[in-house]
Structure formats: structure tokens, C-alpha cells
Amino acid sequence: MSQFYGEWALTLALDVIGYPALLLAALALVWLVLPVRPVRVPAPRPGRFKHVVSLAGVLVPGLWDLLVGRAGRGCPAPLAVPDVRGDLETMPRRGVIYAVAPSPLDVDTIWAGTDDGLVHVTRDGGKNWKNVTPPPLRAWDKVSQLDAGHFDVKTAYAAINAIRRDDMRPHVYRTHDGGATWARIVNGLHEMGPLRQGFGGQGPVNVVREDPKKPGLLFAGTERHVYFSIDDGDHWQPLRMNMPASSVRDLVIHDDDLVVGTHGRSIWILDDVAPLRELADAAAASRAFFFSPAVATRVRYNMFSDTPLPPEEPAGQNPPDGAILDYYLPRGATRVTLQVTDGRGSVIRKFASDDPPERVDPNTLPYPTYWIRRRSRPRRDTTASFGTFATSPHEEHRGRTR
């Protein structure tokens, strides 16, 4: 038995120490014996790139100098990377169609954009194409997304990503005459840079979408945030809210919700963007403005629901139950009251911002209280603001101002 353990211990020591040591010794011997010759890279021709990387220096800084110093050999000077930025203007365009936008108003009108800065349009189902590229676009400007107008067949919007030119500025273009003229609409979007009042430079714009229900309402996705405009892109405002800074690659307006597709940071959904469609009217109002509420369907509460998810289980947050009531106060207010009436004018529900919160006796609940998400009490607001009340037959009221 002792002999068995002795052989086992010797084998283990050889596996752990011996074989790796022998491998390193063999590599060192090969390094000392074989000659080291400098790598000769021919000068790049116009339109071609050469990229040389020292793998040893990348993985372990200083490893190349250490090995060469011990071997006593000279190290060739690092190769210089040529400046090819000037060639970008003259090299031939060999891009691919990167964005396609069929018109929702005319089946024969299709917009197409390439990843080297060209925009074409056809009005006969693809039989003939016309080059309508905005004059400022250059080679290597990628037409990231195109969106055909939902209210005018001659309207289109283009999001241009010029990051390959080391251009971190936002580029969004708009046309209302079929591509004959274009306007750059980036007021409110800033270059990639340090944070400014919580919202830093956005960098390239990857996508722009027009709301299918409200003319002039646009959404744009940048390298950090989502933006919106209520005046057809003349002015942009951030719509980040609780969404982390992420590279937004696509946007979809699904009914009244905005779906945000990010680059590796999940899919986000902004519930009910309908108030944004009336924001221009609310901003011009001289008194309290009540937004048109969305359709709410009252159903019988399911008494046999599943066991609630434990608090450590990751899950998305669903919209609140009940009818969502949004309002806007153009002036300061200390108390907000909402009354819900029936067709005859009789008050059936009344909510106020200073109502006391609902008190729940934990001894009467059929489940632990740590499964309940705490809701903050509505705060008093003395400034102009937006507000929301969520009414439900299963909770007295929940309100907030923002």
C-alpha cells in the first residue's frame, strides 16, 4: 500500500511540476537556437490597409523586450502605420445595401441606403433607381437606417453613422421633396464627449423612426440614449429615464409602446408613448391639460394566480394595472384632484395627491409581505410638472408626478 502511494505521489509531482517545466525548457531552447528575422511588410498600396500587431506585447507588456534582451538579439524598430485618411475621399465605393425602407403609403416607393454613403429611391417597384444622396455625405459614411414617411410619400429620414471616419458627430437628415433637398436635423444632439447635466454627448445616430400616428413625432437612437422630437427633428430631447447608457441599434413603435433594441444590453420597452403625441398641445396650454387616456379593459381578478416570483428572481416590470391617467400642470400646484365620472356626470371615483396611503394588515395577507413591491407616496409638487395616476379596482389609488 505504501509503495502505491509513493508511486502515485511521484506521478502527481511529475504532472504538476515536471511536464510544464520540460515544456518551458523546450520552448526556451527553440527560441535560442532558431534565428529571429525582422518581418518585412511591403508598403501599402492606395485603398489597402496593413495592420501589424505584436501578440507578445499585447498579451504581456514588456514580454517582447524581455525575451529579446535575454537572447542578446536586436529588436527591429516598430513599423509605422500609414495615414490613409486622405485616401477615404478618393477610394472607390464598393459598399452593400445596408438599409431598406419601403413606403407605407406607396408599394412602389422604396428607399435604399448603402454602407458607403449613398441613398437611392425607386418609385416604380425597383425598375428604375435614382441617386438622391445628400450632398454632405462622404465615402465611408454608413447609412445606418432609413425610414419612409408615414404621412407623405416624399418624406424620408436617414440616420448616418460616420464612426469609421473617426467622426463622432450625430448625423440625421430629413427630406420632404423625394430626396431633391435634405436638411441636417441634429439640434439637441451632441458629439460624443463628457457628461453634460447627466446627458453626455451621444455620438453617432444609429436609427431614426417616425411615429406612425402623429406627424412630426420622431425617435432617434444614439450610442448612449434614446431621443425624441415633437417638431419633426428641429429640436431633440432625451428620453432615457431609467434606461442605462446603451448603444441603441433599432427602434420599433408597436401601437402605443416604444421597443428599443440595444447592442448587447437587452430589449427595453417604454410603455405608452401616447402622451408624447399630445405634448405640443400640452406645452401650449394655459391651464391644466389632461391627456387622452388609453383604452383600459376591466376583467375579473384571477383568484388562482401563480406563486409570485421571489425578489431575487430577475424579471421585467409590467405596466401597472388599471387605467392610466396622465396630466400636465403648466403652473405650480400644491394639490391635485382627479374625478372620474360616468356618462351622466355622476362621480364614481375621486383621487387626490394628498390622500393617505393605503394601510395593509400583514396578518390578513395570504403571502409574505416581502413579495410586495413598495410604492412611494405621491409627493406634493409646487412647480409645473407632468403627473400620472394609475387606477385599479384592486388598489385604492397610486399617483406620482414627474
C-alpha positions in Angstrom: 0.0 0.0 0.0 2.8 2.4 0.9 4.5 1.7 -2.4 1.3 2.5 -4.3 1.0 5.9 -2.5 4.7 6.6 -3.3 4.2 6.0 -7.0 1.1 8.0 -7.0 2.8 10.9 -5.3 5.7 10.8 -7.8 3.4 10.7 -10.8 1.4 13.7 -9.4 4.6 15.7 -8.8 5.8 15.0 -12.3 2.4 16.1 -13.8 2.3 19.3 -11.8 5.9 20.3 -12.0 7.9 18.2 -14.4 6.0 18.3 -17.6 5.3 22.1 -17.6 9.0 22.6 -16.7 10.1 20.4 -19.6 7.8 22.3 -22.0 9.1 25.7 -21.0 12.7 24.4 -21.3 12.0 23.1 -24.8 10.4 26.5 -25.8 13.4 28.4 -24.5 15.8 26.1 -26.4 13.9 26.6 -29.6 13.9 30.4 -29.0 17.7 30.4 -28.5 18.5 28.2 -31.5 16.2 29.5 -34.2 17.2 32.8 -35.8 15.0 35.8 -35.4 14.5 37.7 -38.6 12.6 41.1 -38.9 9.3 40.9 -40.7 9.3 42.8 -43.9 5.9 44.3 -44.8 5.6 45.9 -48.2 4.3 49.5 -48.3 0.5 49.5 -48.6 -1.0 50.4 -52.0 -3.8 53.0 -52.2 -7.0 51.6 -51.0 -5.4 48.8 -48.9 -4.8 48.6 -45.2 -2.0 46.9 -43.3 -2.4 46.2 -39.6 0.6 44.6 -37.7 0.3 43.6 -34.1 2.9 42.2 -31.8 1.0 39.4 -30.0 3.6 39.0 -27.2 3.5 42.7 -26.4 -0.3 42.8 -26.4 -0.7 39.8 -24.1 2.1 40.7 -21.6 3.5 44.2 -21.8 7.3 44.1 -21.9 7.5 40.4 -22.8 9.0 41.1 -26.2 11.8 43.2 -24.8 12.4 40.7 -22.0 12.8 37.7 -24.4 14.9 39.7 -26.9 17.2 41.0 -24.2 17.9 37.6 -22.8 18.6 36.2 -26.2 21.0 39.1 -26.9 19.4 39.9 -30.3 18.4 43.3 -31.6 14.8 44.3 -31.9 13.7 45.9 -35.2 12.0 49.3 -34.9 8.2 49.2 -34.8 6.5 49.5 -38.1 4.7 52.8 -38.7 1.0 52.7 -39.6 0.4 54.9 -42.7 -2.1 57.7 -42.6 -4.8 56.7 -45.1 -7.4 59.2 -44.1 -6.9 61.2 -47.2 -7.5 58.1 -49.4 -11.0 57.8 -48.0 -12.2 60.7 -50.2 -10.9 59.1 -53.4 -11.0 55.4 -53.0 -13.8 53.6 -55.0 -17.1 52.9 -53.2 -17.8 49.2 -53.0 -20.5 49.1 -50.3 -23.5 47.0 -49.8 -27.1 47.9 -49.3 -27.4 48.4 -45.6 -30.8 50.0 -45.1 -34.1 49.5 -47.0 -37.2 51.5 -46.2 -40.4 50.7 -48.2 -43.0 53.4 -48.1 -46.2 52.5 -46.1 -48.1 54.8 -48.4 -47.0 53.5 -51.9 -46.0 50.0 -52.5 -43.8 51.1 -55.5 -41.7 53.6 -53.5 -38.6 52.1 -51.8 -35.7 53.9 -50.2 -32.2 52.2 -50.1 -29.0 53.2 -48.4 -25.5 51.7 -48.6 -22.8 51.4 -46.0 -20.6 53.8 -48.1 -22.8 56.8 -48.0 -25.2 56.5 -51.0 -29.0 56.9 -50.9 -31.3 55.8 -53.8 -35.0 55.8 -54.3 -37.3 54.0 -56.7 -40.9 54.9 -57.5 -41.7 52.0 -59.9 -41.1 49.0 -57.6 -37.4 48.7 -58.4 -37.3 49.0 -62.1 -35.5 52.4 -62.0 -33.5 53.9 -59.2 -32.5 57.5 -58.7 -29.4 58.7 -56.7 -30.7 61.1 -54.1 -27.7 61.1 -51.8 -27.5 64.1 -49.5 -24.6 66.3 -50.7 -22.7 66.3 -47.4 -22.4 62.5 -47.3 -18.9 61.2 -48.0 -17.2 57.9 -48.7 -17.4 55.5 -45.7 -20.4 57.3 -44.2 -22.7 54.4 -43.4 -26.5 54.9 -43.9 -27.4 53.0 -40.8 -31.2 53.3 -41.1 -33.8 54.8 -43.4 -37.4 55.5 -42.5 -40.0 56.3 -45.1 -42.6 58.9 -44.2 -46.0 57.7 -42.8 -47.9 60.8 -43.9 -46.1 62.0 -47.0 -44.8 59.7 -49.7 -42.0 62.2 -50.5 -40.7 62.3 -46.9 -37.8 60.2 -45.6 -35.4 60.2 -42.7 -31.8 59.0 -42.7 -29.5 58.1 -39.8 -25.8 58.3 -40.8 -23.1 56.6 -38.8 -19.6 58.0 -39.6 -17.7 56.3 -36.9 -15.4 54.6 -39.5 -14.1 58.1 -40.4 -13.4 58.8 -36.8 -16.4 61.2 -36.9 -18.3 61.0 -33.6 -20.8 63.7 -34.5 -24.6 62.9 -34.9 -25.9 62.9 -38.4 -29.7 62.8 -39.1 -31.1 64.0 -42.4 -34.7 64.8 -43.5 -36.3 65.3 -46.9 -39.8 66.3 -47.8 -39.4 66.5 -51.6 -38.4 63.0 -52.5 -34.7 63.5 -51.9 -34.2 66.6 -54.0 -33.1 68.5 -50.9 -32.1 67.3 -47.5 -31.8 69.1 -44.1 -29.5 68.0 -41.3 -31.5 67.9 -38.1 -29.3 67.5 -35.0 -30.3 70.4 -32.7 -30.1 68.9 -29.2 -27.8 66.1 -30.1 -24.2 66.5 -29.1 -20.9 64.9 -30.1 -19.5 62.0 -28.1 -17.9 63.5 -25.0 -18.1 64.1 -21.3 -21.4 64.2 -19.5 -23.4 67.4 -19.6 -26.0 67.7 -16.9 -26.5 64.0 -16.7 -26.7 63.5 -20.5 -23.3 63.4 -22.3 -22.5 63.6 -26.0 -24.4 61.0 -27.9 -22.0 60.2 -30.7 -23.3 58.6 -33.9 -27.0 58.1 -34.5 -27.8 54.6 -35.4 -31.6 54.8 -36.1 -34.4 57.3 -36.6 -38.1 56.5 -36.7 -41.2 58.5 -37.4 -44.3 57.8 -35.2 -47.0 56.2 -37.4 -49.8 58.0 -35.6 -48.5 61.6 -35.0 -46.9 63.7 -37.8 -43.7 65.4 -36.6 -43.0 63.0 -33.7 -39.6 61.3 -34.2 -37.5 58.9 -32.2 -33.7 58.5 -32.5 -31.3 56.0 -31.1 -27.7 57.0 -30.4 -24.7 55.3 -28.9 -26.0 56.2 -25.4 -29.6 57.2 -25.3 -33.0 57.4 -27.0 -34.1 60.9 -28.1 -37.4 62.2 -29.3 -38.6 65.3 -31.2 -42.1 66.8 -31.4 -41.3 69.2 -34.2 -40.1 67.0 -37.0 -36.5 66.9 -35.8 -35.9 70.6 -35.4 -35.3 70.1 -31.6 -34.4 66.8 -29.8 -34.9 65.9 -26.2 -33.6 62.9 -24.2 -35.9 60.1 -23.4 -33.5 58.0 -21.3 -35.4 57.8 -17.9 -34.3 54.7 -16.1 -32.6 53.1 -19.1 -28.9 52.6 -18.7 -26.5 54.2 -21.2 -26.5 51.7 -24.1 -25.8 51.6 -27.8 -29.3 51.7 -29.4 -29.4 49.9 -32.8 -33.1 49.9 -33.7 -36.4 51.3 -32.6 -39.9 50.0 -33.3 -43.2 51.7 -32.4 -45.7 49.0 -31.6 -49.1 50.5 -31.1 -48.5 52.9 -28.1 -45.2 51.3 -26.9 -41.6 52.1 -28.0 -39.4 49.0 -28.3 -35.7 49.6 -28.0 -33.1 47.2 -29.4 -29.7 47.7 -27.9 -26.2 46.2 -28.7 -25.9 43.5 -26.0 -27.9 45.3 -23.3 -31.2 43.5 -23.8 -34.5 44.8 -25.2 -36.2 47.7 -23.5 -39.9 48.8 -23.8 -41.2 52.2 -22.9 -44.9 51.7 -22.1 -47.4 54.1 -23.6 -45.8 56.9 -25.6 -49.3 58.3 -26.4 -48.8 61.4 -24.2 -45.8 62.4 -26.4 -48.3 62.7 -29.3 -50.1 65.4 -27.4 -47.1 67.0 -25.9 -47.1 70.0 -28.3 -50.7 70.8 -27.3 -49.9 70.4 -23.6 -47.0 72.8 -23.8 -49.2 75.4 -25.4 -52.0 75.0 -22.8 -52.5 77.8 -20.3 -54.3 75.6 -17.8 -54.1 72.0 -16.7 -54.0 69.6 -19.6 -55.5 66.1 -19.5 -54.0 63.6 -22.0 -56.3 61.3 -23.8 -56.3 58.0 -21.8 -55.6 54.7 -23.4 -58.3 52.1 -23.6 -58.5 50.1 -20.3 -60.4 46.8 -20.1 -61.8 45.7 -16.7 -61.6 42.0 -16.1 -62.4 39.8 -13.2 -59.4 39.3 -10.9 -57.8 35.9 -11.1 -58.2 34.3 -7.7 -55.9 31.3 -8.7 -52.8 33.2 -9.7 -49.4 31.5 -9.7 -46.9 31.9 -6.8 -45.2 35.3 -7.1 -41.6 35.3 -8.1 -39.1 35.6 -5.3 -37.5 39.0 -5.0 -34.1 37.7 -6.2 -35.6 36.3 -9.4 -34.7 38.7 -12.4 -37.8 39.8 -14.2 -39.1 42.7 -16.2 -41.5 45.2 -14.8 -45.0 45.1 -16.2 -47.1 48.2 -16.6 -49.4 49.0 -13.7 -52.9 47.5 -13.7 -56.0 49.7 -14.4 -56.5 52.9 -16.3 -53.5 55.2 -16.7 -54.4 58.9 -16.4 -51.8 61.5 -17.4 -52.0 65.2 -16.9 -49.8 68.3 -17.3 -49.7 71.3 -14.9 -48.3 74.5 -16.6 -48.1 76.2 -13.3 -47.2 75.3 -9.7 -49.8 73.4 -7.7 -49.9 72.1 -4.1 -52.8 69.7 -4.5 -54.0 67.7 -7.5 -57.5 66.2 -7.6 -58.9 63.8 -10.3 -62.6 62.9 -10.6 -63.9 60.1 -12.8 -67.5 60.5 -13.9 -69.9 58.3 -15.7 -72.0 59.2 -18.8 -74.5 61.1 -16.6 -71.8 63.2 -14.9 -72.0 61.3 -11.6 -68.7 61.0 -9.7 -67.7 57.3 -9.4 -64.1 57.8 -8.4 -62.1 60.6 -6.8 -58.3 60.8 -6.3 -56.2 63.4 -4.7 -52.4 63.9 -4.3 -52.7 64.2 -0.5 -54.8 61.1 0.1 -53.2 58.9 2.8 -51.5 55.8 1.6 -53.4 52.5 1.9 -52.7 50.7 5.1 -52.3 46.9 4.8 -52.5 44.5 7.8 -49.8 41.8 7.0 -51.7 39.3 9.2 -54.6 39.3 6.6 -52.4 38.7 3.6 -52.2 35.2 2.1 -48.5 35.7 1.2 -45.4 37.2 2.8 -45.0 41.0 2.7 -41.6 40.8 1.2 -43.3 39.7 -2.0 -45.0 43.1 -2.2 -43.2 45.9 -4.1 -43.3 49.1 -2.1 -44.8 52.1 -3.8 -43.8 55.6 -2.8 -46.5 58.0 -1.7 -47.5 60.7 -4.2 -45.5 63.9 -3.4 -46.7 67.4 -3.4 -45.3 69.5 -6.2 -45.1 73.3 -6.3 -43.7 73.5 -9.8 -45.1 72.9 -13.3 -44.8 69.1 -14.0 -46.3 66.0 -15.5 -48.3 63.6 -13.4 -49.8 60.1 -13.7 -52.5 58.3 -11.8 -53.0 54.5 -12.1 -56.4 53.5 -11.1 -57.3 49.9 -10.5 -60.2 48.0 -8.8 -57.7 46.2 -6.7 -55.9 49.2 -5.2 -57.3 52.4 -3.9 -55.0 54.7 -6.0 -51.5 55.2 -6.9 -50.2 58.5 -8.2 -46.9 60.2 -9.0 -45.6 63.4 -10.5 -42.6 63.6 -12.7 
